[in-house]
Amino acid sequence: MQEPVIGDVWGEMIRDAYAVRTGVGPRPLAGGRVPRPVIEVIERDDGLINGAPADHYLDEPADWQPHDHRALRLCRGQVLDIGTGAGRTAIELQRRGMAVTGLDTSRGAIDIARRRGLRDVVATTIDAYAERAATKYDTFLLLGNNLGLLEGAERAPVFLSALAKLAKPGARIVAQGTDPYGTTDPVHAEYHRRNRERGRIGGQLRLRLRYRRLATEWFDYLNCSPEELARLLDGTRWRLTSIDLDDKPYYLAVMELIESPI
Amino acid sequence: MQEPVIGDVWGEMIRDAYAVRTGVGPRPLAGGRVPRPVIEVIERDDGLINGAPADHYLDEPADWQPHDHRALRLCRGQVLDIGTGAGRTAIELQRRGMAVTGLDTSRGAIDIARRRGLRDVVATTIDAYAERAATKYDTFLLLGNNLGLLEGAERAPVFLSALAKLAKPGARIVAQGTDPYGTTDPVHAEYHRRNRERGRIGGQLRLRLRYRRLATEWFDYLNCSPEELARLLDGTRWRLTSIDLDDKPYYLAVMELIESPI
């Protein structure tokens, strides 16, 4: 059995989802003739696999979840949308006249975001961007569960210090996370337990994405409780200032920059 | 990375799709709280992966594809629905007052078919059933692309002889297949070419299904042209008597039993 090919899973998937939704570009077909829905496949390192329709990455504001709308109301000044994907939220901010940059590591996703009208885009990692960006930001946006990009106890301080480097005084992070511990599903409860045994955070998922013949490398993606998030901020330049729990298990966390001592 | 567990993928998936559709039984949840759609994940041995929503296995006749309706009009007498799954078509035949048995190798799927009201069900392989069944059949139904169960040149005559053993005089097979060769997708064209190089039929797919932590063993599943089907019938007790190509790339094939010489 051949292994999948490492590549821009996210970009290929977003491109196909865009083609299905708009009719622009070749659409994925079953039997060479019948359009098929674009499904994101997520493998976890315990053998769990899940598929999820990818179309929602292109949803217009009318179809968003309520917490996405509340998140946008927390944005101010110059915004960096991290993991912008097809530009779902960044395009809406731009439409509202805000200054927004969309950042994603996927070149294919950035191509689609640009084609959909997002003007200021950058295809790179947050670390590389922090080294070279001339712009500083007032708001860092991590939507679509992108609080997960903190990964775990090792990566979180590095990620957060890149944001601090890109931050104007008084900057904030607006991030949507998921508290995974409300589950009674034994597959997940067991996964959390084994993670903790290995010194990891319970909801520190080890994942790869697959789409058609492509796969990502395996990476960590964090689902954590607000308490765990607060602990991850210890010793960083960010402090947790509010948690919006209205759409449990999803939440919005606001973190604010601690001013450096003069 | 842990491998998935070999198990009744089909049964678990159908059970969850049934729970989502009816609200009966525990539904699969994201984050322990939010219902998630049930997606069938299909891996091919070239590293290709596809997800497809599983809900259509429970579709009512109003939502069927046209060829399913035409297939049911070709049924007569005592019907054996092979790979009945959740009983989608068998239940409709029963409602029309026909005598129908639903057969599936998945115990979980058969449980759901029974719960949905299908009275005559059997959870076994066609081979085992042919050895022990007292009933003989007038029609063998292979819908939902189940012509694929012919697998390839090795399995097809064995499968077809099991059906002949279960057949009344004048029996027919009504099967829905897919002609895969209309594609211009290089991933599929290359797969067909490599199959032929290895002495396999171009559309002889090597697959496994996955759902959550479960996987099937790898198995062959055949997408073939009507011409290839006709060749597979050579030397068997069945001959191809009609092909309905109205819903290309899908087709309905009718095969009739050749009477044994006295």
Interface residues (C-beta under 8 A of the other chain):
Chain A: M1 Q2 E3 P4 V5 L29 G31 G32 R33 V34 R36 P37 I39 E40 V41 D45 D46 G47 L48 I49 N50 G51 A52 P53 T178 D179 P180 Y181 G182 T183 T184 D185 V187 H188 R206 R210 Y211 R212 R213 A215 W218 N223 K248 P249 Y250
Chain B: M1 Q2 E3 P4 V5 L29 G31 G32 R33 V34 R36 P37 I39 E40 V41 D45 D46 G47 L48 I49 N50 G51 A52 P53 T178 D179 P180 Y181 G182 T183 T184 D185 V187 H188 R206 R210 Y211 R212 R213 A215 W218 N223 K248 P249 Y250
